[in-house]
Amino acid sequence: MGIIVLLIVGLIAGALAGRVTKGSGFGILGDIIVGLVGALIGGWVLSLFGLATDGNILYEILVAFIGAVILVWIVSLFTGRSRNATA
């Protein structure tokens, strides 16, 4: 996957995760970082279940989004901040 596609996937996944978990995004750079780290977490979680990515961009975004939500949830556990839309 090219670096531009990787950044776009990270941006989309991070923005979606930010909107779902806290009601707004993390800014462009924050969304990319959350999405990229989320892609690593999501890929790792899927590998535990014996699933692999197939190169489909929508599937990659879904995997990164799931991982990003897990990441934001874990961070909120340690920071003690609520990450829902009503906070």
N, C-alpha and C positions, 0 to 999 in steps of 0.2 A: 504494500500500500504506500503510495507516495506521501510525502510529508504534508502537502497541502490537503489531501484527503484526510489524513490523520488529524490535522488541526481542525478541519471542518467537522469531522465526527465528534471530536472532543468538545468543540464549541456547542454543537447541537445537544449532545448528551448532558453536558454540564448545565446548559441553560434550562433544559427540561427538568433536570433533577432539582435545580435551584427553585424553579417555579412550583414544583410539586411539594418540596419539603419545607420551604420557608416563605413562599408566596411571591418571591422575586428572584432574579438571577444574582450572580456574584460579580458581575462586570465581565467584560470580554475576556480579559486575561484569567480571571478567577474561574470562569466557565470552562475555558480550555483546560486549565490545570485539573479541575475537578473531573472533567470528562475524560482526560487522558489517564489519570490515576484510576478513575472508575472503570475504564476499559481494561486495565490490568487486573483489577479486582474481579470484574465480571468474567473475564476470560479464565481466571484461576478458579472461580466458583463453578463455572460450566465444566471445566476439566475434571473437577472432583466428581461430577455426575456422568463423566464419560462423553460429554458433548463437546463438539469442536465447532469453531467458526467455519463458515463455508465461503467467505469472501463476498457475500451479499451485503451491500452497504446498509440496507435497512436493518438487517440482522446485526451488523456491527454496531449500529446506533443503539439498538435495543439492548445489546450486551453491555455497552458502555453506560447506558442510562441506568440499568439495574445495578451495576457496580458503583456508579456515582451516588445513587440513592443510599446504598449500603455505606459508602464512605461518609456521606453527610450525617447519616444516622449515628455512626460510630463517633464522629467528631462531636456531635451534640451530646452524646453520653459523657464525654470527658470534659466538655466546657460547661455543661449544665444549662445551656441555653436552649430554649424551645425553638424548634424550627418549623412551626406550622404557620398557616396563613393568618391566624388570628392574633399572633404575637406582635 
